[in-house]
């Protein structure tokens, strides 16, 4: 069976400060890259509740709080952890190769 996934380089590990987030536009994707204690996670940047940009939210541990209406998601799974969000945010499988943060799309 063919593996149709494509791997994309999103950014360098050095582009994302410790315990913070970076917005990245690549191809037709707008992504939020999170550095949590040196581990990298990638989600869609757009909050599923509205126009909030998750990379501009407040990151505490693995939880990102949208700065629009304070909904929260777990950046590891995309699951909602606080309302008013109802729909999980899309996450991507991340690998780090050297200093390259890569995702499968
Ligand atoms: S737009 Fe993110 S919580 Fe409303």
Backbone and ligand atoms as CSV (ligand in chain L), in Angstrom:
chain,resi,resn,atom,element,x,y,z
A,1,UNK,N,N,0.845,-1.182,0.000
A,1,UNK,CA,C,0.000,0.000,0.000
A,1,UNK,C,C,0.895,1.253,0.000
A,2,UNK,N,N,0.489,2.242,-0.795
A,2,UNK,CA,C,1.286,3.453,-0.870
A,2,UNK,C,C,1.062,4.327,0.357
A,3,UNK,N,N,2.125,4.941,0.823
A,3,UNK,CA,C,2.021,5.907,1.911
A,3,UNK,C,C,1.954,7.287,1.274
A,4,UNK,N,N,0.801,7.931,1.379
A,4,UNK,CA,C,0.601,9.194,0.678
A,4,UNK,C,C,0.992,10.404,1.522
A,5,UNK,N,N,1.502,10.164,2.716
A,5,UNK,CA,C,1.874,11.297,3.550
A,5,UNK,C,C,3.088,12.006,2.970
A,6,UNK,N,N,3.113,13.309,3.192
A,6,UNK,CA,C,4.254,14.126,2.806
A,6,UNK,C,C,4.820,14.735,4.070
A,7,UNK,N,N,6.120,14.833,4.114
A,7,UNK,CA,C,6.747,15.446,5.279
A,7,UNK,C,C,7.154,16.862,4.911
A,8,UNK,N,N,6.819,17.775,5.805
A,8,UNK,CA,C,7.130,19.178,5.585
A,8,UNK,C,C,8.013,19.702,6.703
A,9,UNK,N,N,9.016,20.498,6.339
A,9,UNK,CA,C,9.799,21.204,7.352
A,9,UNK,C,C,9.027,22.459,7.731
A,10,UNK,N,N,8.736,22.595,9.016
A,10,UNK,CA,C,7.905,23.699,9.486
A,10,UNK,C,C,8.765,24.879,9.934
A,11,UNK,N,N,9.812,24.592,10.661
A,11,UNK,CA,C,10.688,25.635,11.182
A,11,UNK,C,C,11.901,24.963,11.812
A,12,UNK,N,N,12.759,25.778,12.379
A,12,UNK,CA,C,13.888,25.278,13.153
A,12,UNK,C,C,13.494,25.236,14.629
A,13,UNK,N,N,14.060,24.306,15.347
A,13,UNK,CA,C,13.813,24.270,16.799
A,13,UNK,C,C,14.233,25.589,17.446
A,14,UNK,N,N,15.181,26.259,16.846
A,14,UNK,CA,C,15.676,27.508,17.423
A,14,UNK,C,C,14.728,28.685,17.185
A,15,UNK,N,N,13.730,28.475,16.321
A,15,UNK,CA,C,12.780,29.550,16.025
A,15,UNK,C,C,11.711,29.710,17.100
A,16,UNK,N,N,11.553,28.687,17.937
A,16,UNK,CA,C,10.456,28.694,18.917
A,16,UNK,C,C,11.054,28.703,20.317
A,17,UNK,N,N,10.821,29.791,21.020
A,17,UNK,CA,C,11.366,29.894,22.375
A,17,UNK,C,C,10.762,28.829,23.281
A,18,UNK,N,N,11.477,28.515,24.328
A,18,UNK,CA,C,11.041,27.555,25.347
A,18,UNK,C,C,9.688,27.988,25.903
A,19,UNK,N,N,8.749,27.044,25.978
A,19,UNK,CA,C,7.408,27.307,26.514
A,19,UNK,C,C,6.720,28.483,25.824
A,20,UNK,N,N,6.810,28.484,24.507
A,20,UNK,CA,C,6.092,29.505,23.749
A,20,UNK,C,C,5.685,28.922,22.396
A,21,UNK,N,N,5.093,29.771,21.585
A,21,UNK,CA,C,4.519,29.300,20.322
A,21,UNK,C,C,4.937,30.203,19.173
A,22,UNK,N,N,4.867,29.645,17.985
A,22,UNK,CA,C,5.218,30.374,16.771
A,22,UNK,C,C,4.168,30.079,15.712
A,23,UNK,N,N,3.725,31.118,15.027
A,23,UNK,CA,C,2.807,30.939,13.892
A,23,UNK,C,C,3.645,30.725,12.636
A,24,UNK,N,N,3.292,29.710,11.869
A,24,UNK,CA,C,4.020,29.393,10.633
A,24,UNK,C,C,3.014,29.200,9.504
A,25,UNK,N,N,3.242,29.889,8.397
A,25,UNK,CA,C,2.441,29.663,7.191
A,25,UNK,C,C,3.305,28.900,6.222
A,26,UNK,N,N,2.799,27.750,5.785
A,26,UNK,CA,C,3.565,26.924,4.880
A,26,UNK,C,C,2.588,26.226,3.943
A,27,UNK,N,N,2.871,26.330,2.652
A,27,UNK,CA,C,1.955,25.847,1.631
A,27,UNK,C,C,0.572,26.429,1.940
A,28,UNK,N,N,-0.456,25.606,2.057
A,28,UNK,CA,C,-1.783,26.170,2.337
A,28,UNK,C,C,-2.159,26.027,3.807
A,29,UNK,N,N,-1.173,25.816,4.657
A,29,UNK,CA,C,-1.431,25.600,6.077
A,29,UNK,C,C,-1.021,26.817,6.901
A,30,UNK,N,N,-1.796,27.095,7.926
A,30,UNK,CA,C,-1.420,28.089,8.933
A,30,UNK,C,C,-1.363,27.332,10.254
A,31,UNK,N,N,-0.172,27.255,10.815
A,31,UNK,CA,C,0.106,26.336,11.915
A,31,UNK,C,C,0.569,27.090,13.158
A,32,UNK,N,N,0.365,26.463,14.290
A,32,UNK,CA,C,0.960,26.925,15.542
A,32,UNK,C,C,1.943,25.847,15.997
A,33,UNK,N,N,3.185,26.251,16.195
A,33,UNK,CA,C,4.223,25.335,16.663
A,33,UNK,C,C,4.499,25.672,18.120
A,34,UNK,N,N,4.408,24.660,18.978
A,34,UNK,CA,C,4.596,24.864,20.415
A,34,UNK,C,C,5.852,24.151,20.885
A,35,UNK,N,N,6.604,24.840,21.709
A,35,UNK,CA,C,7.766,24.249,22.370
A,35,UNK,C,C,7.429,24.140,23.853
A,36,UNK,N,N,7.184,22.900,24.290
A,36,UNK,CA,C,6.852,22.664,25.700
A,36,UNK,C,C,8.010,21.890,26.311
A,37,UNK,N,N,8.798,22.580,27.077
A,37,UNK,CA,C,9.958,21.952,27.727
A,37,UNK,C,C,10.852,21.228,26.734
A,38,UNK,N,N,11.001,21.823,25.552
A,38,UNK,CA,C,11.894,21.232,24.556
A,38,UNK,C,C,11.241,20.184,23.668
A,39,UNK,N,N,9.964,19.880,23.918
A,39,UNK,CA,C,9.214,18.984,23.039
A,39,UNK,C,C,8.350,19.847,22.118
A,40,UNK,N,N,8.264,19.422,20.859
A,40,UNK,CA,C,7.562,20.248,19.877
A,40,UNK,C,C,6.233,19.608,19.486
A,41,UNK,N,N,5.213,20.465,19.384
A,41,UNK,CA,C,3.870,20.050,18.995
A,41,UNK,C,C,3.362,21.045,17.955
A,42,UNK,N,N,2.570,20.548,17.015
A,42,UNK,CA,C,2.043,21.414,15.961
A,42,UNK,C,C,0.538,21.186,15.851
A,43,UNK,N,N,-0.200,22.300,15.826
A,43,UNK,CA,C,-1.639,22.271,15.587
A,43,UNK,C,C,-1.965,23.288,14.494
A,44,UNK,N,N,-3.214,23.224,14.007
A,44,UNK,CA,C,-3.682,24.356,13.214
A,44,UNK,C,C,-3.651,25.589,14.106
A,45,UNK,N,N,-3.382,26.743,13.502
A,45,UNK,CA,C,-3.313,27.962,14.309
A,45,UNK,C,C,-4.698,28.513,14.635
A,46,UNK,N,N,-5.650,28.283,13.753
A,46,UNK,CA,C,-6.981,28.868,13.930
A,46,UNK,C,C,-7.774,28.090,14.982
A,47,UNK,N,N,-8.244,28.803,15.959
A,47,UNK,CA,C,-9.095,28.206,16.983
A,47,UNK,C,C,-10.352,27.654,16.325
A,48,UNK,N,N,-10.843,26.529,16.831
A,48,UNK,CA,C,-12.045,25.936,16.247
A,48,UNK,C,C,-13.313,26.671,16.683
A,49,UNK,N,N,-13.182,27.601,17.605
A,49,UNK,CA,C,-14.351,28.325,18.096
A,49,UNK,C,C,-14.587,29.638,17.361
A,50,UNK,N,N,-13.574,30.178,16.724
A,50,UNK,CA,C,-13.718,31.486,16.103
A,50,UNK,C,C,-12.403,31.944,15.520
A,51,UNK,N,N,-12.198,33.259,15.510
A,51,UNK,CA,C,-11.035,33.800,14.809
A,51,UNK,C,C,-9.736,33.807,15.613
A,52,UNK,N,N,-9.719,33.229,16.778
A,52,UNK,CA,C,-8.511,33.269,17.608
A,52,UNK,C,C,-7.338,32.555,16.958
A,53,UNK,N,N,-6.150,33.104,17.171
A,53,UNK,CA,C,-4.900,32.514,16.693
A,53,UNK,C,C,-4.235,31.836,17.884
A,54,UNK,N,N,-4.158,30.521,17.858
A,54,UNK,CA,C,-3.664,29.813,19.045
A,54,UNK,C,C,-2.212,30.148,19.354
A,55,UNK,N,N,-1.441,30.486,18.330
A,55,UNK,CA,C,-0.039,30.836,18.592
A,55,UNK,C,C,0.082,32.143,19.368
A,56,UNK,N,N,-1.009,32.912,19.421
A,56,UNK,CA,C,-0.999,34.159,20.188
A,56,UNK,C,C,-1.646,33.975,21.558
A,57,UNK,N,N,-2.001,32.730,21.870
A,57,UNK,CA,C,-2.650,32.451,23.148
A,57,UNK,C,C,-1.645,32.307,24.267
A,58,UNK,N,N,-2.149,31.790,25.380
A,58,UNK,CA,C,-1.331,31.648,26.586
A,58,UNK,C,C,-1.035,30.169,26.790
A,59,UNK,N,N,0.239,29.812,26.749
A,59,UNK,CA,C,0.642,28.416,26.872
A,59,UNK,C,C,1.046,28.149,28.314
A,60,UNK,N,N,0.399,27.141,28.898
A,60,UNK,CA,C,0.756,26.742,30.264
A,60,UNK,C,C,0.852,25.226,30.270
A,61,UNK,N,N,2.040,24.715,30.425
A,61,UNK,CA,C,2.243,23.275,30.274
A,61,UNK,C,C,1.862,22.883,28.854
A,62,UNK,N,N,1.019,21.843,28.755
A,62,UNK,CA,C,0.584,21.379,27.431
A,62,UNK,C,C,-0.737,22.009,27.011
A,63,UNK,N,N,-1.172,23.013,27.738
A,63,UNK,CA,C,-2.485,23.592,27.468
A,63,UNK,C,C,-2.327,24.977,26.853
A,64,UNK,N,N,-3.012,25.182,25.713
A,64,UNK,CA,C,-3.011,26.503,25.096
A,64,UNK,C,C,-4.375,27.134,25.308
A,65,UNK,N,N,-4.355,28.358,25.794
A,65,UNK,CA,C,-5.598,29.097,26.016
A,65,UNK,C,C,-5.747,30.138,24.927
A,66,UNK,N,N,-6.817,30.043,24.186
A,66,UNK,CA,C,-7.100,31.023,23.136
A,66,UNK,C,C,-7.344,32.385,23.783
A,67,UNK,N,N,-6.761,33.411,23.208
A,67,UNK,CA,C,-6.889,34.729,23.829
A,67,UNK,C,C,-8.168,35.452,23.409
A,68,UNK,N,N,-9.025,34.762,22.634
A,68,UNK,CA,C,-10.283,35.406,22.225
A,68,UNK,C,C,-11.371,35.228,23.276
A,69,UNK,N,N,-11.680,33.963,23.587
A,69,UNK,CA,C,-12.747,33.696,24.568
A,69,UNK,C,C,-12.268,32.719,25.640
A,70,UNK,N,N,-10.960,32.504,25.694
A,70,UNK,CA,C,-10.356,31.709,26.770
A,70,UNK,C,C,-10.656,30.212,26.719
A,71,UNK,N,N,-11.076,29.715,25.565
A,71,UNK,CA,C,-11.161,28.270,25.398
A,71,UNK,C,C,-9.760,27.674,25.429
A,72,UNK,N,N,-9.689,26.370,25.769
A,72,UNK,CA,C,-8.371,25.749,25.909
A,72,UNK,C,C,-8.316,24.411,25.176
A,73,UNK,N,N,-7.106,24.079,24.710
A,73,UNK,CA,C,-6.838,22.814,24.044
A,73,UNK,C,C,-5.549,22.215,24.596
A,74,UNK,N,N,-5.495,20.882,24.552
A,74,UNK,CA,C,-4.244,20.179,24.840
A,74,UNK,C,C,-3.458,20.115,23.527
A,75,UNK,N,N,-2.273,20.696,23.497
A,75,UNK,CA,C,-1.515,20.761,22.239
A,75,UNK,C,C,-1.014,19.388,21.802
A,76,UNK,N,N,-1.011,18.406,22.724
A,76,UNK,CA,C,-0.553,17.059,22.353
A,76,UNK,C,C,-1.602,16.318,21.542
A,77,UNK,N,N,-2.858,16.539,21.880
A,77,UNK,CA,C,-3.942,15.759,21.264
A,77,UNK,C,C,-4.920,16.611,20.478
A,78,UNK,N,N,-4.931,17.913,20.735
A,78,UNK,CA,C,-5.921,18.796,20.134
A,78,UNK,C,C,-7.254,18.793,20.847
A,79,UNK,N,N,-7.394,17.969,21.883
A,79,UNK,CA,C,-8.678,17.880,22.587
A,79,UNK,C,C,-8.978,19.177,23.338
A,80,UNK,N,N,-10.239,19.502,23.373
A,80,UNK,CA,C,-10.699,20.664,24.127
A,80,UNK,C,C,-10.555,20.369,25.618
A,81,UNK,N,N,-10.006,21.327,26.358
A,81,UNK,CA,C,-9.886,21.168,27.806
A,81,UNK,C,C,-10.677,22.226,28.562
A,82,UNK,N,N,-11.192,23.230,27.840
A,82,UNK,CA,C,-12.050,24.223,28.499
A,82,UNK,C,C,-12.955,24.869,27.459
A,83,UNK,N,N,-14.225,25.104,27.828
A,83,UNK,CA,C,-15.141,25.766,26.907
A,83,UNK,C,C,-14.762,27.233,26.748
A,84,UNK,N,N,-15.302,27.936,25.770
A,84,UNK,CA,C,-16.452,27.559,24.956
A,84,UNK,C,C,-16.121,26.687,23.740
A,85,UNK,N,N,-14.874,26.309,23.559
A,85,UNK,CA,C,-14.539,25.464,22.413
A,85,UNK,C,C,-15.246,24.114,22.576
A,86,UNK,N,N,-15.663,23.564,21.457
A,86,UNK,CA,C,-16.350,22.270,21.456
A,86,UNK,C,C,-15.638,21.261,20.559
A,87,UNK,N,N,-14.972,21.771,19.531
A,87,UNK,CA,C,-14.395,20.907,18.500
A,87,UNK,C,C,-12.879,20.862,18.678
A,88,UNK,N,N,-12.289,19.679,18.699
A,88,UNK,CA,C,-10.828,19.597,18.820
A,88,UNK,C,C,-10.128,20.323,17.683
A,89,UNK,N,N,-8.933,20.791,17.957
A,89,UNK,CA,C,-8.123,21.411,16.908
A,89,UNK,C,C,-7.238,20.319,16.291
A,90,UNK,N,N,-6.998,20.445,15.011
A,90,UNK,CA,C,-6.189,19.435,14.302
A,90,UNK,C,C,-4.742,19.478,14.784
A,91,UNK,N,N,-4.203,18.304,15.021
A,91,UNK,CA,C,-2.792,18.191,15.389
A,91,UNK,C,C,-2.049,17.444,14.280
A,92,UNK,N,N,-0.750,17.557,14.307
A,92,UNK,CA,C,0.096,16.931,13.293
A,92,UNK,C,C,1.147,16.071,13.983
A,93,UNK,N,N,1.497,14.993,13.306
A,93,UNK,CA,C,2.570,14.138,13.798
A,93,UNK,C,C,3.897,14.868,13.591
A,94,UNK,N,N,4.644,15.078,14.662
A,94,UNK,CA,C,5.876,15.877,14.625
A,94,UNK,C,C,7.095,14.985,14.830
A,95,UNK,N,N,8.110,15.226,14.031
A,95,UNK,CA,C,9.414,14.644,14.298
A,95,UNK,C,C,10.440,15.766,14.230
A,96,UNK,N,N,11.490,15.624,15.010
A,96,UNK,CA,C,12.576,16.595,14.979
A,96,UNK,C,C,13.809,15.893,14.427
A,97,UNK,N,N,14.327,16.447,13.352
A,97,UNK,CA,C,15.530,15.888,12.729
A,97,UNK,C,C,16.624,16.939,12.827
A,98,UNK,N,N,17.576,16.709,13.704
A,98,UNK,CA,C,18.572,17.743,13.952
A,98,UNK,C,C,17.874,18.940,14.556
A,99,UNK,N,N,17.881,20.054,13.831
A,99,UNK,CA,C,17.162,21.235,14.306
A,99,UNK,C,C,15.907,21.499,13.478
A,100,UNK,N,N,15.537,20.562,12.613
A,100,UNK,CA,C,14.354,20.757,11.775
A,100,UNK,C,C,13.119,20.145,12.432
A,101,UNK,N,N,12.080,20.974,12.570
A,101,UNK,CA,C,10.782,20.486,13.044
A,101,UNK,C,C,9.978,20.087,11.812
A,102,UNK,N,N,9.635,18.811,11.740
A,102,UNK,CA,C,8.967,18.253,10.555
A,102,UNK,C,C,7.573,17.770,10.960
A,103,UNK,N,N,6.622,17.891,10.024
A,103,UNK,CA,C,5.305,17.303,10.252
A,103,UNK,C,C,4.943,16.416,9.078
A,104,UNK,N,N,4.033,15.488,9.359
A,104,UNK,CA,C,3.418,14.677,8.302
A,104,UNK,C,C,2.126,15.343,7.909
A,105,UNK,N,N,1.892,15.485,6.624
A,105,UNK,CA,C,0.618,16.050,6.142
A,105,UNK,C,C,0.016,15.107,5.112
L,1,LIG,S1,S,-12.074,32.094,19.171
L,1,LIG,FE1,FE,-10.899,30.776,20.465
L,1,LIG,S2,S,-12.106,30.551,22.247
L,1,LIG,FE2,FE,-13.357,31.722,20.905
